[in-house]
Amino acid sequence: MKTIPFGAPMIGEREISAVTEVLKGPVLVHGPRSKRFETDFAAWTGSPHAVSLSSCTAGLHLAYFDLGIGPGDEVIVPAQTHNATAHAVALTGAKPVFVDCELETGNIAIDQVEAAITANTRAISVVHFLGMPVAMDRICAMAAKHDLFVLEDCALALGSTYKGRHAGLWGDAGCFSFYPVKHITTAEGGMLITRRRELAERIMRRRAFGVDRTPGERDIPGVYDVTMLGFNYRMNEIAASLGVEQLKRANEFLKLRRRNHELLHAQLSELDEVRLFQSTHGDYVSSYYCLSVLLTQKLRAMRFEIVQKLKDQGVGTSIYYPRPVPHFTWYREKYGCRTDSFPNAAAVSYGSIALPVGPHLNEDDMSFIAAAVKQAISEVNP
Ligand SMILES: *Cc1c(COP(=O)(O)O)cnc(C)c1O
């Protein structure tokens, strides 16, 4: 039987020997690989600064913390996203104020943002949902008007551009994830990019306990000062060596994702029972994380049956994201969010199925997935 996993890390001989190389040497942290990965990542995205980190969540948390956001403050957060986007805010003691998404893209409903801004709002956060970029000029204009920071969750946005500028370079900072199913992987890892030099420099200190100089910068070992509050959010050399090799393949991966997405999109677009999210057009260039199909109202109750039928045929799927963040227990209990709120985010969470288009799959796989989807739907909807 065919097996088509939703995602699979693309680890080759180069990655394996890069990791082995690190393990044979004495430097596992604070070494040249994390620096190299930062330089390469900055060049690849066109960012003046890049800071390697232990995860995307760590980067978002550090950014809010460094910007002085905390108790009493509010941050606008999209309801339709990974819970990490909201956790990073809640961890500082600030309150996430959720805004629904657009049904066309799953991105934050920009028209609803302004109504959610209060005297306590300090920042607007966005997620480039499944790699489809948000219209950042509109977000940034609103933020400028109300004197707010802008944070971009770019976990699925490696290769996403809006008006020719890479995601993460519109707001104050953008954070990427290198978790195994993302566009490139370091097992666990993240990167923050920013156009603001002082912000990048402070984040580099804060990711390593707020110490004023790294081991390499110390003339005499053990002589350093702690000049700010910080975390241990560094990326180690093993992860960074993977990142350096993976980034070299990012363009090839993106090409395959785009090809797969276009093939699958073409084969599913005439299907009446599903609606496809908007993808690359005009100023918006997606990173093609996956192809999510939104089932029509009538089919939503049968979603898990469809997922099961796809699984029986060997087609792996996922759900982005299983609930609107404010519907999760912790958020409901903490902030009194209601489960009948955020109707569009709820439609996406409870009515969509994410199909794989990753570089681990070929053209035949796309035809196989399309046929499996059509068959599963016809079986539950005769
Ligand atoms: C995966 C993901 C994260 C979490 O990334 P980590 O590197 O695991 O912290 C955050 N936001 C979004 C949108 C994600 O998809």
The ligand as a Gaussian input file, in Angstrom:
#p B3LYP/6-31G(d) Opt

LIG

0 1
 C        5.005000      25.347000      14.422000
 C        4.511000      26.680000      14.747000
 C        4.988000      27.383000      15.864000
 C        5.898000      26.764000      16.869000
 O        7.203000      26.685000      16.417000
 P        8.340000      26.078000      17.404000
 O        9.605000      26.238000      16.644000
 O        7.972000      24.634000      17.609000
 O        8.309000      26.858000      18.651000
 C        4.552000      28.677000      16.054000
 N        3.692000      29.256000      15.221000
 C        3.189000      28.610000      14.148000
 C        2.236000      29.312000      13.243000
 C        3.568000      27.294000      13.884000
 O        3.028000      26.640000      12.835000

